[in-house]
Amino acid sequence: MECFYDLEGSPLYSVKLYKGRREFYRYLPSMQPNFKVFPMLGINVDLSESDGHRVVLKDVNQRLSGDYSCEVSADAPAFTTAVVSNQLLVAILPKQRPMLHTRKSKYEVGDILVANCTSALSRPAANLTFFINELPVPQSTIRVHPPRIEIASSREDASEFPLESSSLGLEIRLQRSHFLPGRINRLYCQQRVLELSVSNSDPFILSYPPSTPPPPTPTPKEETIVEPVPERVTSPNHSAISAKHLQPPFLITMTIALHQIIHLVAIR
């Protein structure tokens, strides 16, 4: 909680925080220590993070919801006091996304789309909104169902602060504007708990863009493998002899190696 004030040059005398009419925190800059905490059930002040402008509470729960006030007093010579109040709401946020169900698995232009969206359990219950292609649907197509209350829970305060679930129905005639060309057209619903939590359901796909065939793969040009021509070898008495008179294992090994090298170059 934060309390902002302007004393217009006067020294600060005290800052007091109240829940309802009960004081639970006081800041006195002229005293040592300059703070004082008054015990109150459920309120646990983090003194290391609190000062004359803000108070940090730890281990908050639903019982801390309520009206809070900040009272600021100026020291001499003004001796003025001002009080402002605000409401604190401790929310329990949903742990799952909303669930979207449609009556049919496929829709076309002119069909009446019937759908239902149910939020996950939270407190307070989430606000639900339907979207088609990121645009909210008209309110005239919406049916709001009574909230569902879930008391069964492992929380100690479940019976005092039960979780709730919202449900929203949709019935809309699909127009051509709902099927935009060249994109995925989809319906989804969104749940929002105050400004603390926003999540979307899995989308229902109205239509996919037409598939484009992939471009043809170019056919690689065939390369001719040239067989190696054995060189003629001259004997020491300068008479020419054919390479076939050399040792066959040497020629076979070289030929295989040359073929492998040429084949690898052709592939690369």
C-alpha positions as CSV (number, residue, x, y, z in Angstrom):
1,M,0.0,0.0,0.0
2,E,1.2,3.5,-0.9
3,C,0.2,6.8,0.6
4,F,1.2,10.0,-1.2
5,Y,1.1,13.4,0.4
6,D,2.4,17.0,0.1
7,L,2.9,18.8,3.3
8,E,3.8,22.1,1.5
9,G,6.9,22.6,3.5
10,S,5.6,21.6,6.9
11,P,7.5,18.8,8.8
12,L,5.9,15.4,9.0
13,Y,4.5,14.3,12.4
14,S,3.0,10.9,11.7
15,V,1.6,8.5,9.1
16,K,-1.1,6.0,10.3
17,L,-2.6,3.1,8.5
18,Y,-6.0,1.7,9.3
19,K,-8.1,-1.3,8.3
20,G,-11.6,-0.3,8.9
21,R,-11.4,1.8,12.1
22,R,-8.5,-0.1,13.6
23,E,-4.9,1.2,13.3
24,F,-2.3,-1.4,12.5
25,Y,0.8,0.7,11.4
26,R,2.2,4.0,12.6
27,Y,5.3,5.9,11.3
28,L,6.8,8.6,13.5
29,P,10.0,10.2,11.9
30,S,11.0,11.9,15.2
31,M,11.0,8.6,17.2
32,Q,13.4,5.7,17.4
33,P,12.5,3.3,16.1
34,N,10.3,5.4,13.9
35,F,7.6,2.7,13.3
36,K,5.1,0.9,15.4
37,V,2.9,-2.1,14.5
38,F,-0.4,-2.9,16.3
39,P,-1.3,-6.6,16.2
40,M,-4.3,-7.5,14.0
41,L,-5.4,-11.0,12.9
42,G,-4.2,-11.7,9.3
43,I,-2.0,-8.6,8.9
44,N,1.7,-9.3,8.8
45,V,3.8,-6.1,8.0
46,D,7.1,-6.4,6.3
47,L,9.0,-3.8,8.3
48,S,12.2,-4.0,6.1
49,E,10.1,-2.8,3.1
50,S,7.8,-0.3,4.9
51,D,8.4,3.4,5.6
52,G,6.4,6.7,5.7
53,H,5.1,6.3,2.2
54,R,4.3,2.7,1.8
55,V,3.4,-0.4,3.8
56,V,4.1,-3.9,2.5
57,L,2.0,-6.8,3.8
58,K,3.2,-10.5,3.7
59,D,1.2,-13.7,3.4
60,V,-1.9,-12.0,2.3
61,N,-5.2,-13.9,2.1
62,Q,-8.9,-13.2,1.4
63,R,-9.5,-11.9,4.9
64,L,-7.4,-8.8,4.2
65,S,-9.9,-7.6,1.7
66,G,-11.7,-4.4,2.9
67,D,-11.5,-0.7,3.5
68,Y,-8.1,0.9,4.3
69,S,-7.2,4.4,5.3
70,C,-4.1,6.5,5.4
71,E,-4.0,9.4,7.9
72,V,-1.2,12.0,7.6
73,S,-0.5,14.7,10.2
74,A,1.8,17.6,9.9
75,D,3.9,18.9,12.8
76,A,4.1,22.4,14.2
77,P,3.2,25.0,13.2
78,A,0.5,23.6,10.9
79,F,-0.8,20.7,13.0
80,T,-3.1,19.7,10.1
81,T,-4.4,16.2,9.4
82,A,-5.8,14.6,6.3
83,V,-7.3,11.1,5.7
84,V,-7.8,9.2,2.4
85,S,-9.4,5.8,2.0
86,N,-9.5,3.1,-0.6
87,Q,-10.6,-0.5,-0.9
88,L,-8.3,-3.5,-1.1
89,L,-9.4,-6.7,-2.8
90,V,-7.3,-9.8,-2.5
91,A,-8.0,-12.0,-5.5
92,I,-7.4,-15.8,-6.1
93,L,-6.3,-16.1,-9.7
94,P,-7.3,-19.0,-12.0
95,K,-4.8,-21.8,-12.5
96,Q,-6.2,-23.0,-15.9
97,R,-7.2,-21.3,-19.1
98,P,-10.9,-21.0,-20.1
99,M,-12.6,-23.9,-21.9
100,L,-14.3,-23.2,-25.3
101,H,-16.9,-25.6,-26.8
102,T,-18.8,-25.4,-30.1
103,R,-21.9,-27.2,-31.2
104,K,-20.4,-28.3,-34.5
105,S,-16.9,-29.1,-35.7
106,K,-17.1,-27.1,-38.9
107,Y,-18.9,-23.9,-40.0
108,E,-19.4,-22.0,-43.3
109,V,-20.7,-18.6,-44.3
110,G,-24.3,-18.3,-43.4
111,D,-24.2,-20.9,-40.6
112,I,-25.2,-20.0,-37.0
113,L,-22.2,-20.6,-34.8
114,V,-23.2,-21.8,-31.3
115,A,-20.5,-21.8,-28.6
116,N,-20.0,-21.8,-24.9
117,C,-17.0,-20.6,-22.8
118,T,-16.4,-21.4,-19.1
119,S,-13.7,-19.8,-17.0
120,A,-11.5,-21.5,-14.6
121,L,-12.2,-21.2,-10.9
122,S,-11.1,-17.9,-9.2
123,R,-12.3,-15.2,-6.8
124,P,-13.8,-13.0,-8.0
125,A,-15.2,-14.8,-11.0
126,A,-13.5,-13.9,-14.3
127,N,-15.0,-11.7,-17.0
128,L,-15.4,-13.5,-20.3
129,T,-15.2,-12.1,-23.8
130,F,-15.6,-13.8,-27.2
131,F,-13.3,-12.9,-30.1
132,I,-13.4,-13.7,-33.8
133,N,-10.1,-12.8,-35.5
134,E,-9.0,-10.6,-32.5
135,L,-12.3,-8.5,-32.6
136,P,-14.8,-8.8,-29.8
137,V,-18.2,-10.2,-31.0
138,P,-21.3,-7.9,-30.7
139,Q,-23.0,-8.0,-27.2
140,S,-26.3,-8.8,-28.9
141,T,-25.0,-12.3,-29.6
142,I,-23.9,-13.0,-26.0
143,R,-25.8,-14.9,-23.3
144,V,-24.5,-14.6,-19.8
145,H,-25.1,-17.7,-17.6
146,P,-25.3,-17.6,-13.7
147,P,-21.8,-18.1,-12.1
148,R,-20.9,-21.5,-10.7
149,I,-19.7,-21.5,-7.1
150,E,-17.2,-24.1,-6.0
151,I,-16.9,-24.6,-2.2
152,A,-14.9,-27.9,-2.1
153,S,-11.3,-26.9,-1.6
154,S,-8.3,-27.6,0.5
155,R,-8.1,-23.9,1.5
156,E,-9.0,-23.2,5.2
157,D,-11.2,-20.2,4.2
158,A,-13.0,-22.1,1.3
159,S,-16.4,-22.0,2.9
160,E,-16.1,-18.3,3.7
161,F,-14.6,-17.3,0.4
162,P,-15.7,-19.9,-2.2
163,L,-14.2,-19.9,-5.7
164,E,-16.4,-19.0,-8.7
165,S,-16.6,-19.8,-12.4
166,S,-18.2,-17.7,-15.1
167,S,-20.0,-19.1,-18.2
168,L,-20.8,-17.3,-21.4
169,G,-22.8,-18.4,-24.5
170,L,-22.5,-17.3,-28.1
171,E,-24.9,-17.5,-31.0
172,I,-24.0,-15.6,-34.1
173,R,-24.6,-15.9,-37.8
174,L,-21.3,-16.1,-39.6
175,Q,-20.7,-13.5,-42.3
176,R,-18.1,-13.3,-45.1
177,S,-16.3,-10.8,-43.0
178,H,-15.6,-13.6,-40.5
179,F,-13.7,-15.6,-43.2
180,L,-10.8,-13.3,-44.2
181,P,-8.8,-14.5,-47.2
182,G,-5.1,-15.5,-46.8
183,R,-5.2,-16.1,-43.0
184,I,-6.3,-18.5,-40.3
185,N,-9.8,-17.4,-39.1
186,R,-10.5,-18.4,-35.5
187,L,-12.8,-18.0,-32.6
188,Y,-11.6,-17.9,-29.0
189,C,-12.7,-16.6,-25.6
190,Q,-10.7,-14.6,-23.0
191,Q,-11.0,-14.6,-19.2
192,R,-9.9,-11.6,-17.2
193,V,-9.7,-11.3,-13.4
194,L,-9.5,-7.6,-12.6
195,E,-6.2,-6.4,-14.2
196,L,-4.2,-9.2,-12.6
197,S,-4.7,-12.1,-14.9
198,V,-5.6,-12.5,-18.6
199,S,-5.6,-15.8,-20.6
200,N,-7.2,-17.1,-23.8
201,S,-8.8,-20.4,-24.6
202,D,-7.5,-22.7,-27.2
203,P,-8.9,-21.3,-30.5
204,F,-11.6,-22.9,-32.7
205,I,-10.4,-22.7,-36.3
206,L,-13.1,-21.4,-38.7
207,S,-11.0,-21.8,-41.8
208,Y,-7.4,-22.1,-43.0
209,P,-5.8,-20.2,-45.8
210,P,-5.7,-22.2,-49.1
211,S,-2.6,-24.3,-49.3
212,T,0.1,-23.3,-51.9
213,P,1.9,-26.1,-53.6
214,P,5.7,-26.0,-53.1
215,P,7.8,-24.9,-56.1
216,P,9.2,-27.8,-58.1
217,T,12.6,-29.1,-57.1
218,P,15.2,-28.4,-59.9
219,T,16.6,-31.6,-61.4
220,P,20.4,-31.7,-61.0
221,K,22.4,-32.0,-64.2
222,E,24.1,-35.3,-64.7
223,E,27.9,-35.2,-64.9
224,T,29.9,-37.7,-66.9
225,I,32.6,-39.5,-65.0
226,V,35.7,-39.9,-67.1
227,E,37.5,-43.1,-66.6
228,P,41.2,-42.6,-65.8
229,V,43.6,-43.5,-68.7
230,P,46.7,-45.4,-67.4
231,E,49.9,-43.8,-68.5
232,R,52.6,-45.6,-70.4
233,V,55.7,-46.5,-68.3
234,T,59.3,-46.6,-69.7
235,S,61.5,-49.4,-68.5
236,P,65.1,-48.7,-67.5
237,N,66.4,-49.9,-70.9
238,H,64.1,-47.2,-72.4
239,S,61.7,-49.7,-74.0
240,A,58.0,-48.8,-73.6
241,I,55.8,-51.3,-71.8
242,S,52.0,-51.2,-71.2
243,A,50.6,-50.4,-67.8
244,K,49.1,-53.8,-67.7
245,H,52.5,-55.2,-67.0
246,L,52.5,-53.4,-63.6
247,Q,51.4,-55.2,-60.5
248,P,47.6,-55.6,-60.8
249,P,46.9,-54.8,-57.1
250,F,48.4,-51.4,-57.5
251,L,46.3,-50.6,-60.5
252,I,43.1,-51.8,-58.9
253,T,43.6,-49.9,-55.8
254,M,44.3,-46.7,-57.6
255,T,41.3,-47.1,-59.9
256,I,38.9,-47.5,-57.0
257,A,40.4,-44.5,-55.2
258,L,40.1,-42.4,-58.4
259,H,36.5,-43.5,-58.9
260,Q,35.6,-42.6,-55.3
261,I,37.2,-39.2,-55.5
262,I,35.5,-38.3,-58.8
263,H,32.1,-39.6,-57.5
264,L,32.4,-37.4,-54.3
265,V,33.2,-34.3,-56.4
266,A,30.3,-35.0,-58.7
267,I,27.9,-35.3,-55.7
268,R,29.2,-32.1,-54.1
